């Protein structure tokens, strides 16, 4: 099978790149090994959240102060790419609010306000903690749902000046789901709440338990696993304005983003090869000719260009033992940022910046990777497999995913 572009990895960076290339009229295939990091998604997209431990107010302006090794310095016009990313998400049905020059704050599952760039429209966000002072908020959970940390959220919101009322509700269908502990997870509950009649039943319960003087209801993000239809229906039938807060994974907003991006890609004529793993490829004169996969062992998948979007250690794009760090598919060159020995990969204090977090494949200014010191002229890397980043301390992982995916090729 022959394509213009083959993308290895079906997460946020891989699907973004696939859609962008398909929009150009290219014949594109995506090989996705399984679930992506979107299943841990917060409902927000970060561009640059922190520098030196302090929240960033203007991400675009702050990028200039990042180390030269950071992928953003290879992008060109970051602001233009950020606008393209917003449009691509919107075209796929992922409606967001935010501004690349002005971070706002999302509410984490344990009640921390985290600076972010874009937030999905149905998720809770504020421009500052000052907005919460004196606000009457109803914090509502499903009976028996343990992945929504109500005590932490209530304490945090109270400390920010909000007036809290905590409520819980259930329905016969949700009570039946409680008989199996595995069903009381966010993505499973979302499937129960995909029926219009049940959504309206939930709305009736919420209306009956909501205090008369309440400015806002906050619910766990457990609606809309494939699209936002159920979310819209609930908001239409609940008398009080409501927003959702991310839960402990698996993430319903993230699953929705993945579903919508995949649907958009296939609408554009793209080929998705799900639940398959690239086992290697054939190189000739510093050029990748084809790849082979686990499910299509006897079939060579050929393309003019290939994009590696397999993620870092969590996604399986990088692997390690006590002696070395390796790129998992092709054995590409890896950048360790001076941490040659395994004793230099970590620091003693858990919450300090860990050197291994910035490991990634070596790539030139066009994001072309190298193998055995030689650049592969048609193999590119995007997203978290790139070296020079520190997503835990910069809060920029999804920004790197989106913008490098649009800048490549």
N, C-alpha and C positions, 0 to 999 in steps of 0.2 A: 504494500500500500504506500502511495506517495502523497505527501502533503507539502504545502509551502512552509508551514511552521508546525513543529511538534513541541508542546509544552509538557514538561515532566513535573507534575504536581498540581493538585486541584484545589488548593486553598485560596485565600484572598488574592495573593500576588499572581498565582497561576491563572485564575479565572479572569482577573482584571486584564492581564496581558492577552489572554485568549480572545476576550471580547473586543479589545482595542484592535487586534490584528484582523479579526473577522470583519470588523467595521470597514477595514481598508480593502475588503474584497478577497482576502487571502483564504486559502483552504487550510484550516487549522484543526489539529487534534490535540486533546488534553488527555494525558494518562494520569489517572488519580488512584493512588494506592489504597485510600480508605478515607476515614474521617480526618478533617483538617483542624487546625487550631481555632477555626471559627466556632467550634463547639465549646470554647472557653471564652467567647466574645462577650464584652460588657454591654453591647448596644451602642457604643461610641467608637469613633475612629480618632486616634491620636496622631498629631503631626509632630509636636515637640512639647512635652508637658513640663519638664524640669531641666534646670541647669544648676549644677553645684548644689543640689538639694532644694532649690527654691523654685516655686511655680513660675512658669513662663507666661507672660501676658500676650506677647506678640510673637508667635512661632516663626513667622517668615523673617522678621528682623533678627531673632535670636540665633537663627541657623548660621549666620556668619561667624559666630564665636565657637562653633563646634570644631573638634580636631579635624585636620585635613584628611584623615583617613576615613571620615564618616561618608557613607554613600551619598548623602545630600549634596556634597560638593562636586559630584559628577553629573548632576542633573541638568544644569542650565537654569532655566527660569522656573523656580520652585512654585511661585505664585500661579503661574499659568498652568502648570501640571496639577496643582491643587484644585483649580477650577475645573479642569478636565475630569479629575477624579469625581468631584461632586456631580457633574453632569452624567458621567457613566453610571454611577450608583442610581441616580434619579431615573435614568432611562431603563434601568433594570427593575425599577419599582421599589428601590431602597430610598425612601424619603427621609432627608436629614435636615438639620438646622445647624448653622455655625458659620464661622468666618475665619479664614486662614490668618488674619491679622489680630484676631481677638479670641483667645481661649475662653471657654466657659467651664463650668464644673458639673461633672456627673456624680452620682451618689453610688459608692461602691457597695457590695453586698454586706459589709460590716459597718457602714455608716460614715465612711471617710469621703470628703469632697475631693475629687481628683480632677486636675485640669485636663481639658480635652478640646479637640478641634470640631468634630462633627458628632451629633447625637441623633439617633433615630427619633422621629417626631413623637412617638408615643412613650418614649422613655423620659424619666424625670431629669431635669437639669436646671441650674440656676447660674446667673452671672456672678453672684457672690453669696457668701453666707449671710450677708445683711438682709437678703430677701426673705429669709426664714424667720426673722424676728417678729414675734406676735402673730405669725400665720397659724391658723387652726387647721391641723392636718389629722386626717384619719388614717392610721396605719392598719391595714387589713391583711389577714393571712387566711389560708385554707386550713381547716382543722386537720392536724396530722401531717402537715407539710413542714418538714424539718430543714429544708435547704434555703429558708428565708429567715435570716437571723434577726427576728423581731426585737429581742432585748437590746442587742447592739445598736440597731437602727434607731430605736426609741431613745436610748440614752444619748446618742450622737445628735439627733435632731433636737432633743430637749436642751442640750448644751448650747446649741446654736440659736436658741431663743424661740423655737416653735412650741405651740401648745398642742400636745399630743393626746389623741384618743386611740386606744388600741382595741381592735375588734377582730373577730374571726367568724367564718361562715363555712357551711358545707351544703351539699345537695345529696339526694339519694344515690346518684351516680358516682359522686366523689367518695361517698361513704363506702360504696361497694369496692371502689378502687383501693381503699385503705386495707382491705383484707390481704393484699399482696404488697409488702414493703417496696418491692422493685417498681411498682406502679406509681408511687408517690415521688416521682422525679419530675422536674419541670417539663421535659420534652414529652413524657408519657401523659402528664396531665393535659398538655396542650392538645393532644389527640382527642381526649375526652371532651374538651371544650371547643371542638371544631364544628359541632352541630348547632345550628341557629337556635333551636328551641332550648337547648341547654344553656347557651349564652344568655338568652333572655331570662331563664330561670336564675342564673347567677346575678343578673342585673336586679331582679326583684329582691333577692336576698340582700344585696348591697344597699339598695334603697331603704330596706326595712331596718338595717342596723346602723346606718349613717347618722351621726348626731345632726340635729337641726341646723346648728351654726357650724358649718364645716367648709373651709375654703378649698380643700383638695383631698382626694383619696390617693393613697399610695398602695399599690398592689404588687405582688411578685410578678415578674415577667414570665407568665405561663400561658399566654395566648398568642396565636398567630405563628404556627410553626412553618407554614408554607407561604403565607401571605398575610396581609394585615386586615383581611375581611372580618374576622372575629373581633379584632381589636376595635374596628370602627363600629361594629354592631353593638358592642358593650358600651362604648362611649356614648352612642346615640340613646341608649336605654337607661343609663344611670344619670340621675338628676344632678349629681355633684361632679365637677371636673375631676378627672383622674389621670394619673400617670403610673408608669411601671418602673420598678427598680430591679436591676439584675440580681439573679439568684446565684447560689453556688452551682457550678457546672453540673450537668450539661446545659448549654445556653439556648433558650428558645430564640432570642433575637439573632444569635449567630447562625443557628440552623436555618432561620428564615433568609438571612443574607446569602448563605450558600445556595439554598434552593432557588432564589430569585436570580442569582448570577448564572447558575447552570442553565436555568430556563432561558435567560436572555441569550446566552451563548448558542444554545441549540436552535433558537429562533433565527439566529443569524446564519445558520447552516453549519455550525461547528460540529465536530465529531468528538463525543465524550466516551472514553474507555475507562469506566469505573472499576474499582476493586482489582486493579492490575498494577504490577510492579515492574519497572524497567530493571532488567538484570545486567545490562551492559550494552555496548555498541561497537561498531566498526569504524576505525579511524584510518584515514589515508592522506598522507601529505598534510598533516596538521588540520585535517578537515573531518568532521564527523559525518559519515555517510548514512548510517542507519542505527536504529536501536532494536533490541529484542526484549520482549516482556515475558513474564511468567505464564500468562494465559495464552499468549500467541507465540509459543516457543518456536514454531516452524515458519513464522512470518516475519519478514524484515519490514520495519516501519521506516521509510525513507522520508527525508525532508531537505529543503534547502537550508533551513536554519532551525536550531534547537534552543529551547530556553529551559534552564534548570530552576525550578521553583519548589524544591523539596524541603525547605525549612532548615532550621538549625538542629540541635540535638533532640529537642522534643518531637520535631516532625520526622526525624530519621535521616535528614540530609547530611548530618555529620554524625560520626560514631567515634568512640575512643576506647582505649584500654589503658593499662598503667603506663604504657610506653609511647603511644602516639595518638594523634587525632587524624581521622581520615574522612574524605568525602566519600559517601557510601555507594554511589552509582558507578562512577568512572575512575575513581582514584585520582581526582584532580588535585592540584597544588592547594595547600591550605596555609592561610596566614595566621600565625600565632602571636603576632605583635610583640615579639621579643621573648615570649615565655617558652624557651626551648625545652626546659626540663619540666617533667610533670609536677614537681614541687612548686613550680612557679604558676601553675594553672589556677590556683586558688589562694585566698588569703585566710588568715586564722579566724577572723570575725565574719560570721555568717551574713550579716546585712551590709557589709562593706562591698564595694565594687569588686566583682570576681573577674579576673582576667579572662577566663574561658568564655564569658558571655560575649566577648568581642571577637572570638575566633570565627573564621569563615573562609570561603574559597577566595583565592587571589583573583582579582579581576582588574582589567585596565579601564580607562576612562569611558570606553564604550560598553563596559560590563562583559567583555569577552574574557573567558577563563583560560587558564593554562594547565598544561599537563607535562610533567618532567621538565619544567622551565620554558616550555614553548607554548605560545598562544594558539589556541584553537580558534580558527577564523570564523566559525559559524555556530559556536556554542556559547551562550550567554547565561548569566546568573542574575536572579532578581530576588528581592525579599530578604528574609532573615538568614539565608545561607551566605549572604555577603558579609565579609569581614569589616571590622572597624566601627561596629555599632555597639550600643549598650542599652538595649530596650528596657531593662529593669529600672535603670536609674534616669533615663532620659524620657521614658514614656513616649516612644516614637515608632513602635513596631509596625502598627498598621499604616502609618504614613510612609515608612520605608517600603512596605509591601505595595501600596497603591502607586506611589510616584515612580519607583524604579520600574514597575511593570509597564507604566506608560512611556517612560523615557527610552527603554530598550528598543532596538530595531528602528 
